[in-house]
């Protein structure tokens, strides 16, 4: 079984921010909106093919900006939204062919 502590997560988030700063990246423009996602209840279920659903990147960004404005994350759904932003940044900076 794998595990990670909150302290380790904190270190990783700081390292991500430092990497962006070291690379002199200050903002990102995303030329996409809809994207496919496999829901959490299916992403590690291998008996059937997953049924991806369409999500909205613009909507995700909107929710995240609300969290910034309110200085609070109220639901764990924002974790998924932030993960989507990180994945999009990763794909922009180091595209997977």
HUWO-V747039 format. One record per run of one state. SS is the DSSP state (~ for helix, > for strand, _ for the rest). FROM is the first residue (numbers start at 0). TO is the last residue. If there is no record, write none. Layout:
((SS:FROM:TO) (SS:FROM:TO))
//
This chain:
((_:0:4) (~:5:21) (_:22:32) (>:33:36) (_:37:51) (>:52:55) (~:56:69) (_:70:75) (~:76:92) (_:93:96))
//
